[in-house]
């Protein structure tokens, strides 16, 4: 008689553990989401590294994203006039409206913005500029083959 009692207690314990997993998992997801949402694309960013097979973005490009949900971004290559591009953000996907270029938004542990191309083979790393940072354009020699990150490849 003791064996069936032990067996039913073990079954009950296993059932309770299995039923509690969705609740424990949702708590972990909430913690992870809070960590990921503390960073934002809003602000001024300077391109510091270009990865992927397309190395066609001008070195030192700066971009200003005024909103986390979309709006008009201002992009500027050194020694060039700034350009404005409409963009939207859905989840972690940034889309430049006119060109259709899409990037997955993420951040490094050093708070660098990483834009990983979804329909272009680029991975772009940006460093956030503070309000005191001046955009320097004198040290970069521009070549005509470079484009802004909002454009498709040539």
N, CA and C atoms as a LAMMPS dump frame, in Angstrom:
ITEM: TIMESTEP
0
ITEM: NUMBER OF ATOMS
462
ITEM: BOX BOUNDS ff ff ff
-5.0000000000000000e+02 5.0000000000000000e+02
-5.0000000000000000e+02 5.0000000000000000e+02
-5.0000000000000000e+02 5.0000000000000000e+02
ITEM: ATOMS id mol type element x y z
1 1 1 N 0.816 -1.187 0
2 1 2 C 0 0 0
3 1 3 C 0.864 1.257 0
4 2 1 N 2.055 1.177 0.557
5 2 2 C 2.927 2.332 0.587
6 2 3 C 3.48 2.665 -0.797
7 3 1 N 3.704 1.672 -1.645
8 3 2 C 4.228 1.93 -2.988
9 3 3 C 3.259 2.769 -3.829
10 4 1 N 1.967 2.461 -3.859
11 4 2 C 1.051 3.292 -4.634
12 4 3 C 0.985 4.725 -4.1
13 5 1 N 1.107 4.903 -2.791
14 5 2 C 1.082 6.24 -2.211
15 5 3 C 2.322 7.032 -2.637
16 6 1 N 3.495 6.413 -2.575
17 6 2 C 4.731 7.065 -3.017
18 6 3 C 4.649 7.407 -4.506
19 7 1 N 4.141 6.463 -5.28
20 7 2 C 4.028 6.661 -6.719
21 7 3 C 3.08 7.811 -7.046
22 8 1 N 1.983 7.916 -6.338
23 8 2 C 1.042 9.007 -6.606
24 8 3 C 1.629 10.353 -6.159
25 9 1 N 2.415 10.357 -5.092
26 9 2 C 3.068 11.599 -4.652
27 9 3 C 4.099 12.048 -5.694
28 10 1 N 4.87 11.121 -6.211
29 10 2 C 5.876 11.442 -7.237
30 10 3 C 5.183 11.95 -8.499
31 11 1 N 4.122 11.283 -8.918
32 11 2 C 3.368 11.729 -10.108
33 11 3 C 2.801 13.131 -9.897
34 12 1 N 2.258 13.369 -8.708
35 12 2 C 1.703 14.692 -8.405
36 12 3 C 2.801 15.763 -8.439
37 13 1 N 3.944 15.452 -7.882
38 13 2 C 5.057 16.407 -7.88
39 13 3 C 5.521 16.706 -9.301
40 14 1 N 5.625 15.678 -10.113
41 14 2 C 6.032 15.875 -11.512
42 14 3 C 4.992 16.704 -12.248
43 15 1 N 3.722 16.43 -12.029
44 15 2 C 2.65 17.185 -12.668
45 15 3 C 2.706 18.655 -12.249
46 16 1 N 2.916 18.926 -10.98
47 16 2 C 3.025 20.31 -10.515
48 16 3 C 4.232 21.022 -11.129
49 17 1 N 5.346 20.32 -11.237
50 17 2 C 6.53 20.924 -11.864
51 17 3 C 6.259 21.255 -13.327
52 18 1 N 5.644 20.345 -14.042
53 18 2 C 5.345 20.585 -15.446
54 18 3 C 4.362 21.733 -15.623
55 19 1 N 3.376 21.811 -14.741
56 19 2 C 2.407 22.902 -14.827
57 19 3 C 3.026 24.259 -14.487
58 20 1 N 4.069 24.275 -13.668
59 20 2 C 4.691 25.545 -13.278
60 20 3 C 5.69 26.066 -14.322
61 21 1 N 6.14 25.237 -15.241
62 21 2 C 7.142 25.672 -16.229
63 21 3 C 6.716 26.884 -17.048
64 22 1 N 5.482 26.952 -17.567
65 22 2 C 5.122 28.158 -18.34
66 22 3 C 5.217 29.439 -17.522
67 23 1 N 4.9 29.36 -16.241
68 23 2 C 4.972 30.551 -15.4
69 23 3 C 6.419 30.956 -15.129
70 24 1 N 7.274 29.997 -14.888
71 24 2 C 8.689 30.293 -14.67
72 24 3 C 9.322 30.827 -15.945
73 25 1 N 8.972 30.251 -17.082
74 25 2 C 9.514 30.696 -18.366
75 25 3 C 9.096 32.108 -18.702
76 26 1 N 7.852 32.482 -18.391
77 26 2 C 7.404 33.839 -18.703
78 26 3 C 8.131 34.862 -17.857
79 27 1 N 8.476 34.513 -16.612
80 27 2 C 9.253 35.421 -15.777
81 27 3 C 10.638 35.652 -16.371
82 28 1 N 11.269 34.605 -16.856
83 28 2 C 12.589 34.745 -17.484
84 28 3 C 12.488 35.62 -18.726
85 29 1 N 11.441 35.429 -19.516
86 29 2 C 11.27 36.227 -20.727
87 29 3 C 11.081 37.703 -20.382
88 30 1 N 10.348 37.993 -19.319
89 30 2 C 10.165 39.377 -18.897
90 30 3 C 11.49 40.02 -18.525
91 31 1 N 12.325 39.292 -17.829
92 31 2 C 13.637 39.813 -17.437
93 31 3 C 14.485 40.077 -18.681
94 32 1 N 14.488 39.154 -19.618
95 32 2 C 15.267 39.318 -20.85
96 32 3 C 14.751 40.51 -21.646
97 33 1 N 13.445 40.665 -21.763
98 33 2 C 12.872 41.788 -22.502
99 33 3 C 13.227 43.117 -21.85
100 34 1 N 13.268 43.167 -20.525
101 34 2 C 13.651 44.4 -19.86
102 34 3 C 15.099 44.758 -20.156
103 35 1 N 15.958 43.762 -20.235
104 35 2 C 17.361 44.01 -20.549
105 35 3 C 17.483 44.559 -21.965
106 36 1 N 16.763 43.946 -22.926
107 36 2 C 16.881 44.339 -24.321
108 36 3 C 16.23 45.671 -24.632
109 37 1 N 15.225 46.076 -23.871
110 37 2 C 14.522 47.305 -24.202
111 37 3 C 15.131 48.532 -23.544
112 38 1 N 16.195 48.382 -22.773
113 38 2 C 16.815 49.54 -22.159
114 38 3 C 17.645 50.328 -23.176
115 39 1 N 17.948 49.742 -24.311
116 39 2 C 18.729 50.409 -25.338
117 39 3 C 17.796 50.9 -26.437
118 40 1 N 18.174 51.998 -27.049
119 40 2 C 17.316 52.626 -28.047
120 40 3 C 18.163 53.148 -29.199
121 41 1 N 17.564 53.175 -30.373
122 41 2 C 18.275 53.712 -31.535
123 41 3 C 18.224 55.232 -31.584
124 42 1 N 17.421 55.837 -30.716
125 42 2 C 17.265 57.291 -30.737
126 42 3 C 18.603 57.968 -30.447
127 43 1 N 18.947 58.944 -31.279
128 43 2 C 20.164 59.718 -31.064
129 43 3 C 21.041 59.768 -32.297
130 44 1 N 22.242 60.293 -32.094
131 44 2 C 23.238 60.419 -33.16
132 44 3 C 24.235 59.273 -33.065
133 45 1 N 24.501 58.655 -34.2
134 45 2 C 25.382 57.487 -34.256
135 45 3 C 26.417 57.688 -35.354
136 46 1 N 27.622 57.171 -35.121
137 46 2 C 28.696 57.252 -36.112
138 46 3 C 29.154 55.847 -36.465
139 47 1 N 29.248 55.561 -37.772
140 47 2 C 29.698 54.251 -38.247
141 47 3 C 31.16 54.045 -37.861
142 48 1 N 31.415 52.918 -37.173
143 48 2 C 32.785 52.626 -36.759
144 48 3 C 33.333 51.364 -37.414
145 49 1 N 32.441 50.517 -37.951
146 49 2 C 32.898 49.275 -38.568
147 49 3 C 31.837 48.757 -39.519
148 50 1 N 32.291 48.232 -40.656
149 50 2 C 31.401 47.699 -41.684
150 50 3 C 31.817 46.262 -41.955
151 51 1 N 30.911 45.323 -41.702
152 51 2 C 31.168 43.904 -41.885
153 51 3 C 30.246 43.371 -42.981
154 52 1 N 30.526 42.188 -43.476
155 52 2 C 29.716 41.598 -44.534
156 52 3 C 30.433 41.718 -45.858
157 53 1 N 29.801 41.263 -46.928
158 53 2 C 30.468 41.299 -48.233
159 53 3 C 30.36 42.663 -48.9
160 54 1 N 29.411 43.499 -48.472
161 54 2 C 29.281 44.838 -49.05
162 54 3 C 29.976 45.851 -48.151
163 55 1 N 31.056 46.42 -48.643
164 55 2 C 31.792 47.458 -47.909
165 55 3 C 31.639 48.768 -48.671
166 56 1 N 30.38 49.13 -48.917
167 56 2 C 30.111 50.281 -49.759
168 56 3 C 29.572 51.488 -49.001
169 57 1 N 29.496 51.407 -47.682
170 57 2 C 29.015 52.528 -46.877
171 57 3 C 30.197 53.441 -46.56
172 58 1 N 29.951 54.749 -46.672
173 58 2 C 31.052 55.691 -46.463
174 58 3 C 31.586 55.588 -45.046
175 59 1 N 32.92 55.523 -44.918
176 59 2 C 33.526 55.481 -43.572
177 59 3 C 33.173 56.745 -42.798
178 60 1 N 32.784 56.579 -41.562
179 60 2 C 32.46 57.732 -40.737
180 60 3 C 31.062 58.28 -40.939
181 61 1 N 30.204 57.545 -41.629
182 61 2 C 28.823 58.002 -41.808
183 61 3 C 28.197 58.278 -40.447
184 62 1 N 27.446 59.355 -40.353
185 62 2 C 26.674 59.619 -39.143
186 62 3 C 25.196 59.535 -39.49
187 63 1 N 24.417 59.083 -38.513
188 63 2 C 22.972 58.975 -38.705
189 63 3 C 22.285 59.407 -37.423
190 64 1 N 21.175 60.114 -37.587
191 64 2 C 20.361 60.523 -36.456
192 64 3 C 18.991 59.888 -36.606
193 65 1 N 18.607 59.089 -35.6
194 65 2 C 17.268 58.512 -35.534
195 65 3 C 16.51 59.271 -34.447
196 66 1 N 15.459 60.027 -34.813
197 66 2 C 14.75 60.821 -33.809
198 66 3 C 13.725 60.044 -32.986
199 67 1 N 13.372 58.83 -33.419
200 67 2 C 12.306 58.094 -32.746
201 67 3 C 12.577 56.592 -32.799
202 68 1 N 12.054 55.859 -31.817
203 68 2 C 12.209 54.407 -31.808
204 68 3 C 11.23 53.722 -32.748
205 69 1 N 10.184 54.414 -33.169
206 69 2 C 9.168 53.768 -34.002
207 69 3 C 9.253 54.14 -35.477
208 70 1 N 9.973 55.191 -35.802
209 70 2 C 10.099 55.607 -37.191
210 70 3 C 10.07 57.113 -37.301
211 71 1 N 10.226 57.597 -38.52
212 71 2 C 10.253 59.029 -38.768
213 71 3 C 11.192 59.322 -39.916
214 72 1 N 11.922 60.412 -39.77
215 72 2 C 12.872 60.823 -40.8
216 72 3 C 14.276 60.81 -40.204
217 73 1 N 15.11 59.917 -40.708
218 73 2 C 16.501 59.83 -40.269
219 73 3 C 17.341 60.783 -41.109
220 74 1 N 18.355 61.351 -40.48
221 74 2 C 19.303 62.207 -41.191
222 74 3 C 20.624 61.468 -41.265
223 75 1 N 21.098 61.228 -42.486
224 75 2 C 22.357 60.515 -42.709
225 75 3 C 23.341 61.473 -43.369
226 76 1 N 24.609 61.365 -42.986
227 76 2 C 25.615 62.241 -43.578
228 76 3 C 26.949 61.53 -43.684
229 77 1 N 27.473 61.516 -44.895
230 77 2 C 28.833 61.058 -45.115
231 77 3 C 29.76 62.245 -44.884
232 78 1 N 30.976 62.001 -44.41
233 78 2 C 31.915 63.108 -44.221
234 78 3 C 32.109 63.891 -45.515
235 79 1 N 32.191 65.19 -45.379
236 79 2 C 32.398 66.121 -46.503
237 79 3 C 31.265 66.085 -47.515
238 80 1 N 30.098 65.617 -47.111
239 80 2 C 28.92 65.577 -47.98
240 80 3 C 27.772 66.3 -47.281
241 81 1 N 26.776 66.667 -48.055
242 81 2 C 25.579 67.261 -47.467
243 81 3 C 24.738 66.173 -46.822
244 82 1 N 24.061 66.487 -45.729
245 82 2 C 23.2 65.474 -45.104
246 82 3 C 21.997 65.162 -45.991
247 83 1 N 21.499 63.938 -45.865
248 83 2 C 20.294 63.532 -46.584
249 83 3 C 19.271 63.045 -45.565
250 84 1 N 18.007 63.135 -45.914
251 84 2 C 16.925 62.68 -45.045
252 84 3 C 16.259 61.47 -45.664
253 85 1 N 15.995 60.466 -44.851
254 85 2 C 15.353 59.236 -45.321
255 85 3 C 14.272 58.825 -44.324
256 86 1 N 13.08 58.525 -44.837
257 86 2 C 12.011 57.989 -44.001
258 86 3 C 12.376 56.574 -43.587
259 87 1 N 12.071 56.25 -42.338
260 87 2 C 12.324 54.903 -41.842
261 87 3 C 11.182 54.49 -40.923
262 88 1 N 11.055 53.197 -40.733
263 88 2 C 10.094 52.668 -39.765
264 88 3 C 10.77 51.551 -38.991
265 89 1 N 10.279 51.304 -37.786
266 89 2 C 10.794 50.227 -36.957
267 89 3 C 9.609 49.365 -36.532
268 90 1 N 9.728 48.085 -36.816
269 90 2 C 8.712 47.121 -36.399
270 90 3 C 9.431 46.011 -35.64
271 91 1 N 9.185 45.936 -34.341
272 91 2 C 9.928 44.984 -33.518
273 91 3 C 11.387 45.377 -33.506
274 92 1 N 12.249 44.5 -34.02
275 92 2 C 13.679 44.816 -34.104
276 92 3 C 14.129 45.012 -35.547
277 93 1 N 13.177 45.281 -36.45
278 93 2 C 13.513 45.479 -37.859
279 93 3 C 13.37 46.945 -38.235
280 94 1 N 14.467 47.532 -38.704
281 94 2 C 14.465 48.897 -39.211
282 94 3 C 14.366 48.825 -40.731
283 95 1 N 13.446 49.588 -41.307
284 95 2 C 13.266 49.602 -42.765
285 95 3 C 13.356 51.032 -43.27
286 96 1 N 14.244 51.268 -44.23
287 96 2 C 14.266 52.547 -44.927
288 96 3 C 13.188 52.471 -46.009
289 97 1 N 12.197 53.339 -45.912
290 97 2 C 10.976 53.228 -46.698
291 97 3 C 11.219 53.295 -48.205
292 98 1 N 11.95 54.268 -48.673
293 98 2 C 12.118 54.471 -50.116
294 98 3 C 12.877 53.335 -50.795
295 99 1 N 13.964 52.881 -50.162
296 99 2 C 14.795 51.847 -50.789
297 99 3 C 14.356 50.433 -50.415
298 100 1 N 13.635 50.291 -49.312
299 100 2 C 13.234 48.97 -48.844
300 100 3 C 14.353 48.222 -48.134
301 101 1 N 15.491 48.866 -47.914
302 101 2 C 16.606 48.223 -47.214
303 101 3 C 16.188 47.974 -45.772
304 102 1 N 16.419 46.738 -45.302
305 102 2 C 16.016 46.351 -43.953
306 102 3 C 17.218 45.876 -43.145
307 103 1 N 17.196 46.255 -41.867
308 103 2 C 18.24 45.846 -40.939
309 103 3 C 17.601 45.3 -39.664
310 104 1 N 18.267 44.31 -39.083
311 104 2 C 17.909 43.817 -37.757
312 104 3 C 18.678 44.662 -36.751
313 105 1 N 17.974 45.225 -35.774
314 105 2 C 18.588 46.098 -34.769
315 105 3 C 19.032 45.27 -33.571
316 106 1 N 20.28 45.467 -33.149
317 106 2 C 20.761 44.852 -31.911
318 106 3 C 21.832 45.772 -31.331
319 107 1 N 22.311 45.403 -30.15
320 107 2 C 23.32 46.208 -29.475
321 107 3 C 24.399 45.294 -28.913
322 108 1 N 25.63 45.779 -28.9
323 108 2 C 26.728 45.032 -28.291
324 108 3 C 26.725 45.326 -26.792
325 109 1 N 27.564 44.594 -26.049
326 109 2 C 27.7 44.861 -24.612
327 109 3 C 28.309 46.23 -24.359
328 110 1 N 28.996 46.77 -25.363
329 110 2 C 29.591 48.102 -25.239
330 110 3 C 28.62 49.197 -25.702
331 111 1 N 27.337 48.854 -25.834
332 111 2 C 26.274 49.778 -26.25
333 111 3 C 26.463 50.332 -27.653
334 112 1 N 27.094 49.564 -28.52
335 112 2 C 27.188 49.948 -29.924
336 112 3 C 25.934 49.447 -30.629
337 113 1 N 25.418 50.26 -31.525
338 113 2 C 24.267 49.878 -32.337
339 113 3 C 24.761 48.994 -33.473
340 114 1 N 24.134 47.848 -33.656
341 114 2 C 24.494 46.94 -34.739
342 114 3 C 23.289 46.807 -35.659
343 115 1 N 23.478 47.153 -36.93
344 115 2 C 22.441 46.986 -37.945
345 115 3 C 22.891 45.87 -38.874
346 116 1 N 22.208 44.732 -38.79
347 116 2 C 22.545 43.565 -39.612
348 116 3 C 21.575 43.504 -40.778
349 117 1 N 22.109 43.601 -41.979
350 117 2 C 21.266 43.621 -43.167
351 117 3 C 20.432 42.37 -43.322
352 118 1 N 19.15 42.557 -43.578
353 118 2 C 18.255 41.429 -43.834
354 118 3 C 18.129 41.168 -45.328
355 119 1 N 18.163 42.232 -46.127
356 119 2 C 18.079 42.065 -47.575
357 119 3 C 19.281 42.685 -48.298
358 120 1 N 20.296 43.041 -47.546
359 120 2 C 21.603 43.457 -48.072
360 120 3 C 22.656 42.788 -47.199
361 121 1 N 23.792 42.477 -47.788
362 121 2 C 24.816 41.754 -47.024
363 121 3 C 25.769 42.744 -46.359
364 122 1 N 25.217 43.432 -45.335
365 122 2 C 26.001 44.389 -44.555
366 122 3 C 25.725 44.162 -43.076
367 123 1 N 26.74 44.361 -42.277
368 123 2 C 26.575 44.448 -40.828
369 123 3 C 27.31 45.714 -40.411
370 124 1 N 26.561 46.663 -39.894
371 124 2 C 27.105 47.984 -39.591
372 124 3 C 27.129 48.214 -38.088
373 125 1 N 28.269 48.666 -37.586
374 125 2 C 28.442 48.959 -36.165
375 125 3 C 28.545 50.466 -35.995
376 126 1 N 27.72 51.009 -35.104
377 126 2 C 27.702 52.443 -34.839
378 126 3 C 27.981 52.717 -33.368
379 127 1 N 28.715 53.794 -33.129
380 127 2 C 28.979 54.272 -31.774
381 127 3 C 28.111 55.498 -31.549
382 128 1 N 27.45 55.553 -30.382
383 128 2 C 26.592 56.696 -30.108
384 128 3 C 27.431 57.926 -29.809
385 129 1 N 27.026 59.043 -30.393
386 129 2 C 27.706 60.309 -30.164
387 129 3 C 26.982 61.049 -29.055
388 130 1 N 27.734 61.666 -28.179
389 130 2 C 27.12 62.476 -27.126
390 130 3 C 26.778 63.843 -27.704
391 131 1 N 26.029 64.61 -26.955
392 131 2 C 25.646 65.949 -27.409
393 131 3 C 26.871 66.842 -27.594
394 132 1 N 27.953 66.537 -26.874
395 132 2 C 29.169 67.352 -26.965
396 132 3 C 30.055 66.969 -28.148
397 133 1 N 29.831 65.777 -28.715
398 133 2 C 30.666 65.32 -29.824
399 133 3 C 30.396 66.146 -31.075
400 134 1 N 31.459 66.567 -31.69
401 134 2 C 31.365 67.274 -32.968
402 134 3 C 31.592 66.259 -34.075
403 135 1 N 30.838 66.383 -35.137
404 135 2 C 31.001 65.463 -36.264
405 135 3 C 32.182 65.952 -37.086
406 136 1 N 33.275 65.176 -37.033
407 136 2 C 34.494 65.539 -37.727
408 136 3 C 34.468 64.98 -39.141
409 137 1 N 34.77 65.84 -40.109
410 137 2 C 34.776 65.392 -41.497
411 137 3 C 36.115 65.637 -42.17
412 138 1 N 37.07 66.203 -41.467
413 138 2 C 38.306 66.619 -42.124
414 138 3 C 39.287 65.477 -42.364
415 139 1 N 39.239 64.39 -41.602
416 139 2 C 40.231 63.336 -41.729
417 139 3 C 39.854 62.228 -42.694
418 140 1 N 38.678 62.266 -43.257
419 140 2 C 38.218 61.175 -44.102
420 140 3 C 38.195 61.631 -45.556
421 141 1 N 38.846 60.862 -46.398
422 141 2 C 38.831 61.155 -47.832
423 141 3 C 37.664 60.386 -48.441
424 142 1 N 36.759 61.105 -49.071
425 142 2 C 35.577 60.466 -49.65
426 142 3 C 35.87 59.997 -51.063
427 143 1 N 35.386 58.83 -51.357
428 143 2 C 35.463 58.302 -52.705
429 143 3 C 34.043 58.223 -53.23
430 144 1 N 33.865 58.336 -54.514
431 144 2 C 32.525 58.378 -55.091
432 144 3 C 31.826 57.03 -55.064
433 145 1 N 32.541 55.952 -54.765
434 145 2 C 31.919 54.633 -54.769
435 145 3 C 31.12 54.349 -53.504
436 146 1 N 31.233 55.2 -52.486
437 146 2 C 30.521 54.964 -51.242
438 146 3 C 29.096 55.493 -51.311
439 147 1 N 28.219 54.847 -50.543
440 147 2 C 26.822 55.253 -50.441
441 147 3 C 26.45 55.321 -48.978
442 148 1 N 25.231 55.797 -48.69
443 148 2 C 24.714 55.802 -47.333
444 148 3 C 24.074 54.463 -47.009
445 149 1 N 23.931 54.161 -45.724
446 149 2 C 23.372 52.886 -45.29
447 149 3 C 21.906 52.729 -45.659
448 150 1 N 21.249 53.808 -46.029
449 150 2 C 19.839 53.735 -46.414
450 150 3 C 19.657 53.263 -47.859
451 151 1 N 20.771 53.166 -48.604
452 151 2 C 20.703 52.83 -50.032
453 151 3 C 20.984 51.362 -50.266
454 152 1 N 20.431 50.847 -51.384
455 152 2 C 20.778 49.5 -51.842
456 152 3 C 22.215 49.532 -52.339
457 153 1 N 22.796 48.362 -52.521
458 153 2 C 24.16 48.31 -53.037
459 153 3 C 24.185 48.767 -54.472
460 154 1 N 25.36 49.208 -54.902
461 154 2 C 25.52 49.654 -56.304
462 154 3 C 25.631 48.485 -57.229
